[in-house]
Each structure stands twice: as C-alpha cells, then as structure tokens.
Amino acid sequence: MIGDLPMMLVSGAAGLGLGVLNAWGLWVTSRHVTHAKFPGVLVPVSLLARTLVPLLLLLLMAQGLLPRLIAGIGGLIVGRLVTVRALARSHHGSHGGEGEREPKP
C-alpha cells in the first residue's frame, strides 16, 4: 500500500480536477439552460457527461485498485465542494443574495 502512495496521490489530484470540472459544468449548464434552444436536451446530456466522464476516467486511473479509486473519489468530492462554495461566494458577493444583510434604518 505504501508503494502505491504516489499513484494514490495522482488519483486524488485527478479526482480534484474532475470535481472542479464537474461543478463548473453544472454552473455553465445552469447559466445556459434558460436561453437554450432545447433545454430538455441540455440538462440530461450535461448530467450524463458530468457523471460518466469522471466515472470512466477514475476507473481507468484506479486500474482496478480500490485505494486509488477511493482517493480519486475523495478528490472529486473535495474539488466539487470547494468549487461550488467559491462560485456561490462570487455570485452572492457580486449580485446580492441570501448571504447579505439588509441595511439598518
């Protein structure tokens, strides 16, 4: 297991990148769905792409080894969480939102 540590780190880093791309893809889809010509096609295609591409890449990266797969999935979750929070902060900070306080009279 210790000899596999470098590949586990690579799998975790790849998962992190895939998580960032996954959350970014969701953000892009949500921004374009309102003026898409076929939103009923855009949403499921986006969902399939954001699900299948990371899954297949993580399975290839893991090469059948469970510790590598777990490291990749953990990286994906962390990358997605960090990106979603960063996008939420930037959105609420520039456009107003639930996180802002109302001015005192």
C-alpha positions, 0 to 999 in steps of 0.5 A: 500500500505504501508503494502505491502512495504516489499513484494514490496521490495522482488519483486524488489530484485527478479526482480534484480536477474532475470535481472542479470540472464537474461543478463548473459544468453544472454552473455553465449548464445552469447559466445556459439552460434558460436561453437554450434552444432545447433545454430538455436536451441540455440538462440530461446530456450535461448530467450524463457527461458530468457523471460518466466522464469522471466515472470512466476516467477514475476507473481507468486511473484506479486500474482496478485498485480500490485505494486509488479509486477511493482517493480519486473519489475523495478528490472529486468530492473535495474539488466539487465542494470547494468549487461550488462554495467559491462560485456561490461566494462570487455570485452572492458577493457580486449580485446580492443574495441570501448571504447579505444583510439588509441595511439598518434604518 
